[in-house]
Amino acid sequence: MENAKRRKLSSVSVQRIGCAMKVRELMSYPIVTVPPEAMVLDAIRVMAAQKKGSVLVAEECLLKECLGIVTTSQIFLEVFAKGQDPARVRVTDIMTPGPLITIDLDDSTQRAAELMQEHNIRRLPVLKDGALVGIITSKDLLVCVR
């Protein structure tokens, strides 16, 4: 019963976002990334320095291709809760691997909210012509809730 209530409330929330904004207006950039060979401790340090709840895993090149994402939740569940040393675990061992659910730079914030709800995620990498240009989060979308 509780899940049904939550789903109903989520549906109402997405429908109430009356914001006629584009993803480009709310997304975060530059993108916070770590290379695939990075250790989880490296990701933690980057996330702490940038005050972010996630990092994208990407090769360091001009046109970044998103290989995956690592979140604070994954770090707690897959590293700390299992008693592992974050200096000895690679981000590729715990990341959500690509292809990730993404959104285009010119899509609407409404579409971003729908994708997040549909896939039960809180972050969407933003692409322009297939290249990674930013990220939009559920927290970013709170601007649209009236």
C-alpha positions as CSV (number, residue, x, y, z in Angstrom):
1,M,0.0,0.0,0.0
2,E,2.8,2.4,0.9
3,N,4.5,1.9,-2.5
4,A,1.3,2.5,-4.3
5,K,0.9,5.8,-2.4
6,R,4.5,6.8,-3.3
7,R,4.0,6.0,-7.0
8,K,0.9,8.0,-7.1
9,L,2.6,11.0,-5.4
10,S,5.5,10.7,-7.8
11,S,3.2,10.8,-10.8
12,V,1.5,13.9,-9.4
13,S,4.9,15.5,-8.8
14,V,6.1,15.1,-12.4
15,Q,2.8,16.4,-13.7
16,R,3.0,19.5,-11.5
17,I,6.4,20.5,-12.9
18,G,5.1,23.4,-15.1
19,C,8.5,24.8,-15.8
20,A,9.1,25.5,-19.5
21,M,12.8,25.3,-19.2
22,K,15.4,23.4,-21.1
23,V,17.9,21.0,-19.5
24,R,20.7,23.3,-20.6
25,E,19.4,26.0,-18.2
26,L,19.6,23.8,-15.1
27,M,22.4,21.3,-15.8
28,S,25.7,21.4,-13.9
29,Y,28.9,21.8,-15.8
30,P,31.9,21.4,-16.1
31,I,31.4,17.7,-15.6
32,V,32.9,16.1,-12.6
33,T,34.7,12.9,-13.8
34,V,37.2,10.3,-12.8
35,P,39.1,8.0,-15.2
36,P,38.1,4.3,-15.3
37,E,41.4,3.3,-13.6
38,A,40.7,5.5,-10.6
39,M,40.3,4.1,-7.2
40,V,37.1,4.7,-5.1
41,L,39.2,6.9,-2.8
42,D,40.0,9.2,-5.7
43,A,36.3,9.4,-6.5
44,I,35.5,10.3,-2.9
45,R,38.2,13.0,-2.9
46,V,36.8,14.5,-6.1
47,M,33.2,14.4,-4.9
48,A,34.2,16.0,-1.6
49,A,36.2,18.8,-3.3
50,Q,33.4,19.5,-5.8
51,K,30.6,19.0,-3.3
52,K,28.9,16.5,-5.5
53,G,27.0,13.3,-4.8
54,S,28.3,11.5,-7.8
55,V,31.0,11.4,-10.4
56,L,30.9,10.2,-14.0
57,V,33.5,7.7,-15.1
58,A,35.0,8.9,-18.4
59,E,38.2,8.7,-20.4
60,E,40.1,11.9,-20.2
61,C,39.8,13.3,-23.7
62,L,38.2,16.3,-25.4
63,L,34.9,14.6,-26.3
64,K,34.2,12.6,-23.1
65,E,32.3,9.4,-23.5
66,C,30.5,8.4,-20.3
67,L,31.5,4.9,-19.2
68,G,29.4,4.9,-16.0
69,I,28.5,6.7,-12.8
70,V,29.5,6.3,-9.2
71,T,27.3,7.7,-6.4
72,T,27.8,8.1,-2.7
73,S,25.1,5.5,-2.1
74,Q,27.1,3.0,-4.2
75,I,30.3,3.8,-2.3
76,F,28.5,3.2,1.1
77,L,26.8,0.0,-0.1
78,E,29.6,-1.6,-2.1
79,V,32.7,-0.5,-0.3
80,F,32.2,0.7,3.3
81,A,29.3,-1.6,4.2
82,K,31.4,-4.6,3.0
83,G,34.5,-3.4,5.0
84,Q,36.5,-2.8,1.8
85,D,39.4,-0.3,1.5
86,P,38.4,2.5,-0.9
87,A,42.0,2.9,-1.8
88,R,42.0,-0.7,-3.2
89,V,38.7,-0.8,-5.1
90,R,38.4,0.6,-8.6
91,V,35.5,2.7,-9.6
92,T,34.8,0.3,-12.4
93,D,34.1,-2.4,-9.9
94,I,31.2,-0.5,-8.3
95,M,30.0,1.9,-11.0
96,T,26.7,1.7,-12.8
97,P,28.1,0.9,-16.2
98,G,27.0,2.5,-19.4
99,P,25.1,2.9,-21.5
100,L,23.4,5.2,-19.0
101,I,20.0,6.8,-19.4
102,T,20.9,10.2,-20.8
103,I,19.1,13.3,-22.0
104,D,19.8,15.8,-24.8
105,L,20.9,19.4,-24.0
106,D,17.8,20.8,-25.6
107,D,15.2,18.5,-24.0
108,S,12.8,19.9,-21.6
109,T,13.1,19.7,-17.8
110,Q,9.7,18.0,-17.9
111,R,11.3,15.2,-20.0
112,A,14.2,15.0,-17.5
113,A,11.7,14.5,-14.6
114,E,9.8,11.8,-16.6
115,L,13.0,9.9,-17.4
116,M,14.1,10.0,-13.7
117,Q,10.8,8.8,-12.5
118,E,10.5,6.1,-15.2
119,H,13.9,4.7,-14.5
120,N,14.0,5.4,-10.7
121,I,17.2,7.5,-11.0
122,R,18.3,10.9,-9.7
123,R,20.9,11.9,-12.2
124,L,21.0,12.2,-16.0
125,P,24.2,12.8,-18.0
126,V,23.5,15.5,-20.6
127,L,24.7,15.0,-24.2
128,K,25.1,17.2,-27.2
129,D,25.7,15.4,-30.5
130,G,26.6,12.3,-28.5
131,A,29.3,14.1,-26.4
132,L,29.0,14.5,-22.6
133,V,28.5,18.1,-21.7
134,G,26.9,18.1,-18.2
135,I,24.6,16.4,-15.7
136,I,21.2,17.3,-14.4
137,T,19.9,16.0,-11.1
138,S,16.6,15.7,-9.3
139,K,17.9,18.4,-7.0
140,D,18.4,20.7,-10.0
141,L,14.8,20.1,-11.0
142,L,13.4,21.4,-7.7
143,V,13.6,24.9,-9.3
144,C,10.6,23.8,-11.4
145,V,8.4,22.7,-8.6
146,R,5.9,25.4,-7.7
